Amino acid sequence: MDPGNKQASTGIGKLVEKYGFLADRALKKEDEKNARIYIERGLRIRPDDTSLLARLTHLDELEAARLAPPPPPEPVELPQPKPEPKPVVNTSLQLLESLE
C-alpha cells in the first residue's frame, strides 16, 4: 500500500475497526473462539493496532482465568471433641466407708 494514499489508509482503518466491533460482539455472546478469529484477522491487516492488541490481551486473560485450576478450599476448623469425664473408680476402702 502506498503510505500516502489516504483513501486506502482510511479504508484499512475502517476495516480494522469493524473487526474490533465484531470481536466485541462475539465476546458479549461469550464466543471467545470467534472473537479471537476477528482480532487475529484485524491484526493481519494492522499488526500494531493498539485497540486490537488490547482486546487480544483481554481475551488471553479471560482464557487463562477459565483454564486456571480453582483455588483450594478454605480450611474448615472442625470442632474439637470435649474430653469425656474420667469414670469414678471407688476403691474397696471407699466402698466400705460408703456402706457405714
C-alpha positions in Angstrom: 0.0 0.0 0.0 1.2 3.5 -0.8 1.7 5.3 2.6 0.5 8.5 1.0 -2.8 7.0 -0.1 -5.2 8.5 2.4 -8.2 6.7 1.0 -6.6 3.3 1.4 -5.4 4.2 4.9 -8.9 5.2 5.8 -10.4 2.0 4.4 -7.9 -0.1 6.3 -8.7 1.8 9.5 -12.4 1.2 9.0 -11.8 -2.5 8.3 -9.7 -2.9 11.5 -12.4 -1.1 13.5 -15.0 -3.4 12.0 -13.0 -6.5 13.2 -12.7 -4.9 16.6 -16.5 -4.4 16.7 -17.1 -8.0 15.6 -14.7 -9.2 18.3 -16.5 -7.2 21.0 -19.9 -8.5 19.8 -18.6 -12.1 19.9 -17.2 -11.5 23.4 -20.6 -10.2 24.6 -22.0 -13.6 23.4 -19.2 -15.4 25.3 -17.9 -16.6 21.9 -14.2 -16.4 22.6 -13.3 -18.5 19.6 -14.8 -16.1 17.0 -13.6 -13.1 19.0 -10.1 -14.4 18.7 -10.6 -15.0 14.9 -11.8 -11.4 14.3 -8.9 -10.0 16.4 -6.3 -12.0 14.5 -7.8 -11.1 11.1 -7.6 -7.4 12.1 -4.0 -7.8 13.3 -3.0 -9.3 10.0 -4.1 -6.1 8.4 -2.6 -3.8 11.0 -0.3 -5.7 13.4 0.4 -2.8 15.6 -3.2 -1.7 16.2 -3.3 -0.9 20.0 -7.0 -1.4 20.2 -6.9 -4.9 18.8 -3.8 -5.8 20.8 -5.6 -4.7 24.0 -8.6 -6.9 23.0 -6.2 -9.8 22.4 -4.6 -9.3 25.8 -8.1 -9.2 27.4 -9.1 -12.4 25.6 -5.9 -14.1 26.7 -6.6 -13.1 30.3 -10.2 -14.5 30.1 -8.9 -17.8 28.7 -6.2 -18.0 31.4 -8.7 -17.4 34.1 -11.0 -20.0 32.7 -8.3 -22.6 32.4 -6.7 -21.9 35.7 -7.3 -24.5 38.4 -9.8 -23.5 41.1 -8.3 -22.1 44.3 -8.0 -24.6 47.1 -11.0 -24.6 49.5 -10.7 -22.5 52.7 -9.6 -24.7 55.6 -12.5 -25.7 57.8 -12.0 -25.8 61.5 -13.6 -28.9 62.9 -15.0 -28.6 66.4 -12.8 -30.3 69.0 -14.4 -33.1 70.8 -15.0 -32.4 74.5 -12.9 -34.7 76.7 -15.0 -37.3 78.4 -15.1 -37.2 82.1 -13.0 -39.8 83.8 -15.1 -42.5 85.4 -15.1 -42.5 89.2 -13.3 -45.6 90.4 -14.1 -46.4 94.0 -11.5 -48.3 95.9 -12.5 -51.1 98.2 -12.0 -48.8 101.2 -14.2 -46.1 99.8 -16.9 -48.7 99.2 -16.7 -50.0 102.8 -16.9 -46.4 104.1 -19.9 -45.6 102.0 -21.7 -48.6 103.5 -21.4 -47.3 107.0 
